[in-house]
Every structure is written in C-alpha cells, then in structure tokens.
Amino acid sequence: MDAAFEQFEEGDTQVLGISVDSTDTNRAWAESLGVERVLLLSDFWPHGKVAQDYGVLREGGFTERATFIVDKEGIVRFKHVYEINQLPDPEKLLEALRTMGQE
C-alpha cells in the first residue's frame, strides 16, 4: 500500500477518506487496515451531507464504498462504487489518473 501512496504523492494527488462515522471510529478503521497515511474526514454532522451530495448515501444513514477523483477545480472526473465489503483498488485509481494525464 505504501508504494501506491508514494505514486499518488508523486502525481500531486491527495488521498482522502470520508466516512459518516466519528473521527475515533475512522482512526480505528484506518489502523485495522494499515492505511494510516490516508487523511480521513468525518461526514458525521450534518450526518452524511457530503455522501448525499456525491450520491453515495444509502438508506439507513450508511454510505456506499466508493472512490472519486476530483480535480483542482472541484469537478468529479472519476467515480467507482464497490461492493460494500470490497476495498478500493489503488491501482484502478492510479490507472484512471494516468488516463487523465494527471500522474
């Protein structure tokens, strides 16, 4: 995973995680998966506002497992929704960045 993060950094790319969970829950989740280098944002209050804006808030207040590439102007250039138990593939994002000429 560290190699992928280095490639994101070399490509002038910021990796963020956003969850409707609290900051403490986000921290524990990151530690359990070994992704402490990901900056995690809590979409806790108002609950799920960012997820709702991006179209990934599920009924019951949970979010889809999704990845986005947003350019510096705030335009979504890439979106992929995963099965809820599937972790995003960093290679898929790196390939999307290469395709966009951003890496």
N, C-alpha and C positions, 0 to 999 in steps of 0.2 A: 504494500500500500504506500510506503514511503516513496518509492520510485515514481508512482503516479502523481503524488503531491508535488514532487520536485518538478515534474513535467508541467503541471498546472502553473506553478510559480514561474517557471521559465517562459511560459506563454502569457505572462502578465494577466493571469486569471486568479480570481479569488473564489475559493470553495466555501460555501455556506450551507449549513443545515438549518432547516426551520421545522419546528415541531409545535403542536398545540400543548405539549407538556410543559411542566415547570422547568426552570433552569437546573434545579437539582436533579430531576429525572433525566434531563438531557445529558448532564455531565456523567451520570451513572451509565447511561446507554452508550455514550462515546467510549468510556473506559472499558465496558464489557466487550466492545467490538474492536478496540485498539485503534480508534480513529480520533484520538485526542487533538490532532492537528486541525480538524475541521472546526471552524468557528460556528457554534450552534446558537441560533436565535430562538427565543421562546415566543410563540404566537399565542400566548396564554390569555391576554386581555387587551382589547375585547376578544373573547375566545374565537380563534380561528379566522380572524379578519383577513390576514394575508392569504391563508389557504383558500378562503372563499373568493378573494379577488383573483386568484390564479386558477380557480375552478377545480380544486382538489379536496375540498372539504366534504367528507362523507356524512350521511345521516348518522346521528348519534354523537357528533362532535369530533370524530376522528378524521385523519387525513389519509389520502392515497399516498403510497410510496412513489414519489415522482422526482424526476430531475429536470431542471431547466437550465438553459444558457440564456442569460440576459446581457445584452451588450451595454456599452457605457452610456448609451442614450436611453436605456431602460426598456428597450424593445426585446421581447422574447423571441429568440432565434431558434430555439430547440426545446422540445418538451417530450418526455417519455414517462409513461406511467407503468410501474412494475406491479407484479402480484405483491400483495401486502407482506408476504413472508420472504420476498426476494430482495437481496441487497442490490443497489445500483452498481453497475459495472463501470469502473473508472475508464476502462479502455474505450467503451462506447462514447463517453463524453469527449475523451481526447480525440477520437476519430472525427466526431462532429466538429470540434474546434479546428482540426486540420482541414476539414472540408470547407469551413468558412474562412480559412486563411488567417485565423486568429492565433495560431500557435507557431 
